[in-house]
């Protein structure tokens, strides 16, 4: 044990009250991390002011200039000095910190920006003259008259000039511009009825327009779909499923993409709570859980989802950046997301994304003619008919008929083609079924398709009969911390439904008494630790379910039609009909497409017939 410090009285620390400038600079460290953070705060202020048009400009990645112009209600000349005071806000009155209906409510953004940069606000309210206030390094100047028709103009110059150490942590201009663009697009998706523009004015002048999204019209879903088409692209909009569900006071709306429109990272996942963009582990885990059975671990779903609930159901006052939330009943929110997405995916049936066909068409390499053929160079229809007649082979009576009889068509010519996947016409390479539809053709991977069908049947049987559990002769005791043990025991009922039975075994330990029979002999401790890792990372665990369904997937793979097997016509058509009747049959167990559909117009385009 170290000896006591006899000189502590000589060096006793003194408690001091920090001045407002230091307080604001400290607050800015949490609120304003980079230029994109400033853009986010200023756009949210404009939206809270009822703006219907927001124009954002930046220079040098936002380091030298950020300008946000809106047509909102404005700020009166008398309120401008108060707006620059810390914890001054028009959003709440402070009596109920849960009843929050606005983006901002902490009253920290403007004073924080003014503490670390040169801030100028020009604003005008209806029926009054415009006014302007400047703040530089926390020093507030007097309010002055200004010229402005309506709304508010906020200019932030030389960000972090008052805290030069922070400048060293900023990334390249290109990286900061990308972050600014991401912020603008996230908020643009949250407000489809508001117009947004983003402009790079580096070097002065009008600059360069880098993003524009005009206000959408129609109902909420039409407006959102149009905005997503503009922000995320036509491919996402064409392959997204409408989500509209509610449960016990919580509503979920938005769009989620088909599994075959997956991504290599989570870059196309946008989640909102009461209109506020958030990055929440609970919601991310729920999204992953909804697609768990349709994508391999290295693929990520694409979705834009809006969760709406009573403000008292969720706490947004968790972090100054307001990007994290806490739900009063997290299980209810998670369950709604999982069930709504899985219902939408089931209703999509055998549908696969259009990008599959686009990629297939892109893989074709038609031969490029030596020179362009103009219309005047083409022979007339009469000349073509004469040429064809002259070039036709001369067969003796019965010669051509006898020759053609030696080629047997495997499929009846009158098979129906008006069904979604059409009628089978042939099998090539003993693995791919060629089917004709009313307006095109379908190529089916027979092994992948049948594997999915068998897998869905096995899952249905397991859901009906439950997961058989095998009792351990000697229960395995797993030593854990008290917190980890309590977290596991909270989900003991869910684990029991999957065949994993656990019980408390003293302080900080659990006893594993049963394991899923289908998994055979397993390392129970390793599974428990894996479950805990997932709980810590995503707030929920799919480890046991993942292992069980991996076994079912392997069983389905071995029990399905193998590649290399020749199929009869009735077998191929039966497979097509079963695919049409089975949800999720558009992708295999790993998220790859089971079929490719090509429209006749696309095929004709490949051959230059359009």
Secondary structure, DSSP 4 states (H G I P E B T S, - for coil): -PPP-TTTTTT-----PPPHHHHHHHHHHHH-SSHHHHHHHHHHHHHHTT-SEEEEEEEGGGTSEEEEEE-S----HHHHHHHTSTT--SS--SS-SS---SS--SS-HHHHHHHHSEEEEEEE-TTS--EEEEEETTEEPPPEE---SSEEEEEEESTTSSSHHHHTT---HHHHHHHHHHHHHHHHHH-TTSEEEEEE-TTSSS-EEEEEEPPP-SSHHHHHHHHHHHHH-HHHHHTEEEEEEEETTEEEEEEEE-TTS-BSSSTTEEEEETTEEE--HHHHHHHHHHTTTTS-TT-B--EEEEEE--GGGEE-TTSTT----EETTHHHHHHHHHHHHHHHHHHTTT---HHHHHHHHHH--PPPPSSPPPGGGSPPHHHHHHHHHHHS--PPTTHHHHHHHTS--SS-TT----STT-EEEEEETTTEEEEEETTEEEEEEHHHHHHHHHHHHHHHHHHHH---EEEEEEEEEEE--HHHHHHHHHTHHHHHHTT-EEEE-STTEEEEEEEEGGG-S--HHHHHHHHHHHHHHHSS--HHHHHHHHHHHHHHHHHSPPTT----HHHHHHHHHHHHHSTTTTB-TTS-BSEEEEEHHHHHHHTT--
